[in-house]
């Protein structure tokens, strides 16, 4: 008499192997999610900087990107403004912790503000660093150069194949 189907032992071994495979893949999926979020935030900030450069040239006036590193309660914030004073002027755009709560964004600019000059698209020199709270091995830097008015994204750590090394 011929029986078709699987035995209980075969099903248990298959289930155990699938479980082990999922356990091994889970950390990679978490790291992938973190890297996608870092890349997305870096691209959004890069586009904001490009927009501010174009705006300052077209309107022939300086603009500022305020970098508020925040604290544990309020988080970080990037504010594009038409004033060198945080109280005065108009807020044109904001990218904040609320959009990317799992990321740490810090800036290295004089007085925590990036200035966009109205002549030839110049921007103050410095960098903004973006990294995940859970995986500190990979971070992206948006680096600006006054002399060449250049903006570039570069990577530090693993998985930065898309961008040049900083």
Phi and psi restraints in degrees (value plus and minus 20) as a CYANA .aco file:
   2 UNK   PHI    -118.7   -78.7
   2 UNK   PSI     109.1   149.1
   3 UNK   PHI    -129.2   -89.2
   3 UNK   PSI     114.5   154.5
   4 UNK   PHI    -129.3   -89.3
   4 UNK   PSI     134.2   174.2
   5 UNK   PHI     100.3   140.3
   5 UNK   PSI    -193.4  -153.4
   6 UNK   PHI    -128.8   -88.8
   6 UNK   PSI     129.2   169.2
   7 UNK   PHI    -104.3   -64.3
   7 UNK   PSI     145.2   185.2
   8 UNK   PHI     -81.7   -41.7
   8 UNK   PSI     -58.0   -18.0
   9 UNK   PHI     -85.2   -45.2
   9 UNK   PSI     -62.6   -22.6
  10 UNK   PHI     -82.2   -42.2
  10 UNK   PSI     -62.0   -22.0
  11 UNK   PHI     -85.5   -45.5
  11 UNK   PSI     -61.1   -21.1
  12 UNK   PHI     -84.4   -44.4
  12 UNK   PSI     -63.1   -23.1
  13 UNK   PHI     -84.7   -44.7
  13 UNK   PSI     -62.5   -22.5
  14 UNK   PHI     -82.9   -42.9
  14 UNK   PSI     -64.2   -24.2
  15 UNK   PHI     -83.5   -43.5
  15 UNK   PSI     -61.8   -21.8
  16 UNK   PHI     -83.9   -43.9
  16 UNK   PSI     -63.0   -23.0
  17 UNK   PHI     -84.4   -44.4
  17 UNK   PSI     -60.2   -20.2
  18 UNK   PHI     -84.2   -44.2
  18 UNK   PSI     -60.9   -20.9
  19 UNK   PHI     -82.5   -42.5
  19 UNK   PSI     -62.7   -22.7
  20 UNK   PHI     -84.3   -44.3
  20 UNK   PSI     -61.0   -21.0
  21 UNK   PHI     -81.4   -41.4
  21 UNK   PSI     -63.4   -23.4
  22 UNK   PHI     -85.6   -45.6
  22 UNK   PSI     -58.9   -18.9
  23 UNK   PHI     -84.2   -44.2
  23 UNK   PSI     -57.1   -17.1
  24 UNK   PHI     -92.1   -52.1
  24 UNK   PSI     -52.3   -12.3
  25 UNK   PHI    -101.9   -61.9
  25 UNK   PSI     -43.1    -3.1
  26 UNK   PHI     -79.2   -39.2
  26 UNK   PSI     -66.1   -26.1
  27 UNK   PHI     -81.8   -41.8
  27 UNK   PSI     -56.2   -16.2
  28 UNK   PHI     -85.7   -45.7
  28 UNK   PSI     -58.3   -18.3
  29 UNK   PHI     -86.1   -46.1
  29 UNK   PSI     -59.6   -19.6
  30 UNK   PHI     -84.7   -44.7
  30 UNK   PSI     -64.4   -24.4
  31 UNK   PHI     -83.9   -43.9
  31 UNK   PSI     -59.2   -19.2
  32 UNK   PHI     -83.2   -43.2
  32 UNK   PSI     -63.6   -23.6
  33 UNK   PHI     -81.3   -41.3
  33 UNK   PSI     -64.3   -24.3
  34 UNK   PHI     -81.8   -41.8
  34 UNK   PSI     -64.6   -24.6
  35 UNK   PHI     -84.6   -44.6
  35 UNK   PSI     -58.5   -18.5
  36 UNK   PHI     -84.2   -44.2
  36 UNK   PSI     -61.0   -21.0
  37 UNK   PHI     -86.0   -46.0
  37 UNK   PSI     -61.1   -21.1
  38 UNK   PHI     -82.6   -42.6
  38 UNK   PSI     -65.6   -25.6
  39 UNK   PHI     -82.4   -42.4
  39 UNK   PSI     -62.9   -22.9
  40 UNK   PHI     -81.8   -41.8
  40 UNK   PSI     -66.2   -26.2
  41 UNK   PHI     -84.5   -44.5
  41 UNK   PSI     -62.8   -22.8
  42 UNK   PHI     -81.4   -41.4
  42 UNK   PSI     -62.1   -22.1
  43 UNK   PHI     -85.4   -45.4
  43 UNK   PSI     -58.7   -18.7
  44 UNK   PHI     -86.1   -46.1
  44 UNK   PSI     -62.3   -22.3
  45 UNK   PHI     -86.8   -46.8
  45 UNK   PSI     -62.2   -22.2
  46 UNK   PHI     -77.8   -37.8
  46 UNK   PSI     -65.4   -25.4
  47 UNK   PHI     -84.8   -44.8
  47 UNK   PSI     -57.3   -17.3
  48 UNK   PHI     -83.8   -43.8
  48 UNK   PSI     -61.7   -21.7
  49 UNK   PHI     -85.2   -45.2
  49 UNK   PSI     -63.5   -23.5
  50 UNK   PHI     -82.1   -42.1
  50 UNK   PSI     -61.8   -21.8
  51 UNK   PHI     -82.2   -42.2
  51 UNK   PSI     -63.7   -23.7
  52 UNK   PHI     -84.9   -44.9
  52 UNK   PSI     -58.8   -18.8
  53 UNK   PHI     -80.3   -40.3
  53 UNK   PSI     -69.1   -29.1
  54 UNK   PHI     -83.7   -43.7
  54 UNK   PSI     -59.3   -19.3
  55 UNK   PHI     -84.0   -44.0
  55 UNK   PSI     -63.2   -23.2
  56 UNK   PHI     -86.7   -46.7
  56 UNK   PSI     -55.7   -15.7
  57 UNK   PHI     -92.4   -52.4
  57 UNK   PSI     -66.1   -26.1
  58 UNK   PHI     -87.8   -47.8
  58 UNK   PSI     -54.9   -14.9
  59 UNK   PHI    -114.9   -74.9
  59 UNK   PSI     -22.9    17.1
  60 UNK   PHI      32.8    72.8
  60 UNK   PSI      26.9    66.9
  61 UNK   PHI    -170.1  -130.1
  61 UNK   PSI     132.0   172.0
  62 UNK   PHI     -96.2   -56.2
  62 UNK   PSI     133.4   173.4
  63 UNK   PHI    -151.5  -111.5
  63 UNK   PSI     141.9   181.9
  64 UNK   PHI    -151.1  -111.1
  64 UNK   PSI     121.4   161.4
  65 UNK   PHI    -129.7   -89.7
  65 UNK   PSI      87.8   127.8
  66 UNK   PHI    -102.3   -62.3
  66 UNK   PSI     113.8   153.8
  67 UNK   PHI    -133.4   -93.4
  67 UNK   PSI      84.9   124.9
  68 UNK   PHI    -121.5   -81.5
  68 UNK   PSI      86.2   126.2
  69 UNK   PHI     -89.0   -49.0
  69 UNK   PSI     -35.7     4.3
  70 UNK   PHI      44.7    84.7
  70 UNK   PSI    -186.3  -146.3
  71 UNK   PHI    -159.1  -119.1
  71 UNK   PSI    -191.7  -151.7
  72 UNK   PHI     -84.2   -44.2
  72 UNK   PSI     -49.8    -9.8
  73 UNK   PHI    -100.5   -60.5
  73 UNK   PSI     -67.6   -27.6
  74 UNK   PHI    -115.5   -75.5
  74 UNK   PSI     -43.3    -3.3
  75 UNK   PHI      55.4    95.4
  75 UNK   PSI    -196.5  -156.5
  76 UNK   PHI    -107.9   -67.9
  76 UNK   PSI     142.5   182.5
  77 UNK   PHI    -174.7  -134.7
  77 UNK   PSI     118.9   158.9
  78 UNK   PHI    -136.1   -96.1
  78 UNK   PSI     103.2   143.2
  79 UNK   PHI    -142.8  -102.8
  79 UNK   PSI      99.8   139.8
  80 UNK   PHI    -109.7   -69.7
  80 UNK   PSI     103.9   143.9
  81 UNK   PHI    -156.1  -116.1
  81 UNK   PSI     139.3   179.3
  82 UNK   PHI    -117.0   -77.0
  82 UNK   PSI      -3.3    36.7
  83 UNK   PHI    -153.7  -113.7
  83 UNK   PSI     126.9   166.9
  84 UNK   PHI    -100.5   -60.5
  84 UNK   PSI     -20.8    19.2
  85 UNK   PHI    -136.0   -96.0
  85 UNK   PSI     111.3   151.3
  86 UNK   PHI     -85.0   -45.0
  86 UNK   PSI     -47.3    -7.3
  87 UNK   PHI    -101.7   -61.7
  87 UNK   PSI     -63.8   -23.8
  88 UNK   PHI    -103.3   -63.3
  88 UNK   PSI     146.7   186.7
  89 UNK   PHI      67.0   107.0
  89 UNK   PSI     159.8   199.8
  90 UNK   PHI    -130.2   -90.2
  90 UNK   PSI     119.6   159.6
  91 UNK   PHI    -104.6   -64.6
  91 UNK   PSI     102.5   142.5
  92 UNK   PHI    -116.5   -76.5
  92 UNK   PSI     -52.6   -12.6
  93 UNK   PHI    -181.0  -141.0
  93 UNK   PSI     132.0   172.0
  94 UNK   PHI    -158.8  -118.8
  94 UNK   PSI     113.3   153.3
  95 UNK   PHI    -139.6   -99.6
  95 UNK   PSI     108.7   148.7
  96 UNK   PHI    -160.0  -120.0
  96 UNK   PSI     154.4   194.4
  97 UNK   PHI     -73.4   -33.4
  97 UNK   PSI     -54.4   -14.4
  98 UNK   PHI     -83.7   -43.7
  98 UNK   PSI     -49.6    -9.6
  99 UNK   PHI    -100.1   -60.1
  99 UNK   PSI     -50.0   -10.0
 100 UNK   PHI    -155.0  -115.0
 100 UNK   PSI      51.3    91.3
 101 UNK   PHI     -88.6   -48.6
 101 UNK   PSI     -38.4     1.6
 102 UNK   PHI    -113.3   -73.3
 102 UNK   PSI     -11.9    28.1
 103 UNK   PHI    -133.1   -93.1
 103 UNK   PSI     133.4   173.4
 104 UNK   PHI    -131.2   -91.2
 104 UNK   PSI     103.0   143.0
 105 UNK   PHI    -142.6  -102.6
 105 UNK   PSI     103.3   143.3
 106 UNK   PHI    -151.6  -111.6
 106 UNK   PSI     133.7   173.7
 107 UNK   PHI    -143.6  -103.6
 107 UNK   PSI     132.2   172.2
 108 UNK   PHI    -145.4  -105.4
 108 UNK   PSI      59.8    99.8
 109 UNK   PHI    -154.8  -114.8
 109 UNK   PSI     134.2   174.2
 110 UNK   PHI     -80.0   -40.0
 110 UNK   PSI     107.8   147.8
 111 UNK   PHI      37.6    77.6
 111 UNK   PSI       4.7    44.7
 112 UNK   PHI      34.6    74.6
 112 UNK   PSI      17.9    57.9
 113 UNK   PHI    -163.9  -123.9
 113 UNK   PSI     119.1   159.1
 114 UNK   PHI    -120.9   -80.9
 114 UNK   PSI     107.6   147.6
 115 UNK   PHI    -124.5   -84.5
 115 UNK   PSI     116.4   156.4
 116 UNK   PHI    -126.9   -86.9
 116 UNK   PSI      93.0   133.0
 117 UNK   PHI    -102.4   -62.4
 117 UNK   PSI     127.9   167.9
 118 UNK   PHI     -99.3   -59.3
 118 UNK   PSI     -23.6    16.4
 119 UNK   PHI    -125.9   -85.9
 119 UNK   PSI     100.5   140.5
 120 UNK   PHI      36.7    76.7
 120 UNK   PSI       5.8    45.8
 121 UNK   PHI      47.6    87.6
 121 UNK   PSI       7.2    47.2
 122 UNK   PHI     -89.7   -49.7
 122 UNK   PSI     129.5   169.5
 123 UNK   PHI    -159.1  -119.1
 123 UNK   PSI     125.3   165.3
 124 UNK   PHI     -84.6   -44.6
 124 UNK   PSI     130.7   170.7
 125 UNK   PHI    -100.1   -60.1
 125 UNK   PSI     123.8   163.8
 126 UNK   PHI     139.3   179.3
 126 UNK   PSI    -184.0  -144.0
 127 UNK   PHI    -173.9  -133.9
 127 UNK   PSI     136.0   176.0
 128 UNK   PHI    -137.2   -97.2
 128 UNK   PSI     110.6   150.6
 129 UNK   PHI    -128.7   -88.7
 129 UNK   PSI     114.1   154.1
 130 UNK   PHI    -143.9  -103.9
 130 UNK   PSI     107.7   147.7
 131 UNK   PHI    -169.8  -129.8
 131 UNK   PSI     139.3   179.3
 132 UNK   PHI    -100.5   -60.5
 132 UNK   PSI     126.4   166.4
 133 UNK   PHI     -87.9   -47.9
 133 UNK   PSI     -51.6   -11.6
 134 UNK   PHI    -109.9   -69.9
 134 UNK   PSI     -43.6    -3.6
 135 UNK   PHI    -150.4  -110.4
 135 UNK   PSI      77.6   117.6
 136 UNK   PHI    -105.9   -65.9
 136 UNK   PSI     -14.6    25.4
 137 UNK   PHI     -97.5   -57.5
 137 UNK   PSI     -44.3    -4.3
 138 UNK   PHI    -142.5  -102.5
 138 UNK   PSI     108.5   148.5
 139 UNK   PHI    -165.2  -125.2
 139 UNK   PSI     131.6   171.6
 140 UNK   PHI    -132.5   -92.5
 140 UNK   PSI     122.4   162.4
 141 UNK   PHI    -136.2   -96.2
 141 UNK   PSI     115.0   155.0
 142 UNK   PHI    -122.9   -82.9
 142 UNK   PSI      91.8   131.8
 143 UNK   PHI    -127.2   -87.2
 143 UNK   PSI     111.9   151.9
 144 UNK   PHI    -137.8   -97.8
 144 UNK   PSI     125.7   165.7
 145 UNK   PHI    -146.0  -106.0
 145 UNK   PSI     105.8   145.8
 146 UNK   PHI     -87.2   -47.2
 146 UNK   PSI     -69.9   -29.9
 147 UNK   PHI     -75.4   -35.4
 147 UNK   PSI     -67.7   -27.7
 148 UNK   PHI    -118.0   -78.0
 148 UNK   PSI     -24.2    15.8
 149 UNK   PHI      37.2    77.2
 149 UNK   PSI      11.1    51.1
 150 UNK   PHI    -114.3   -74.3
 150 UNK   PSI     126.2   166.2
 151 UNK   PHI    -147.5  -107.5
 151 UNK   PSI     111.2   151.2
 152 UNK   PHI    -163.3  -123.3
 152 UNK   PSI     134.7   174.7
 153 UNK   PHI    -127.6   -87.6
 153 UNK   PSI     110.7   150.7
 154 UNK   PHI    -155.2  -115.2
 154 UNK   PSI     139.5   179.5
 155 UNK   PHI    -132.6   -92.6
 155 UNK   PSI     127.4   167.4
 156 UNK   PHI    -141.5  -101.5
 156 UNK   PSI     113.5   153.5
 157 UNK   PHI      73.0   113.0
 157 UNK   PSI    -189.5  -149.5
 158 UNK   PHI     -92.3   -52.3
 158 UNK   PSI     141.0   181.0
 159 UNK   PHI      44.3    84.3
 159 UNK   PSI       6.0    46.0
 160 UNK   PHI    -121.1   -81.1
 160 UNK   PSI       8.1    48.1
 161 UNK   PHI     -78.9   -38.9
 161 UNK   PSI     -47.8    -7.8
 162 UNK   PHI     -90.6   -50.6
 162 UNK   PSI     -50.1   -10.1
 163 UNK   PHI    -139.5   -99.5
 163 UNK   PSI     137.1   177.1
 164 UNK   PHI     -87.0   -47.0
 164 UNK   PSI     135.8   175.8
 165 UNK   PHI     -89.3   -49.3
 165 UNK   PSI     121.3   161.3
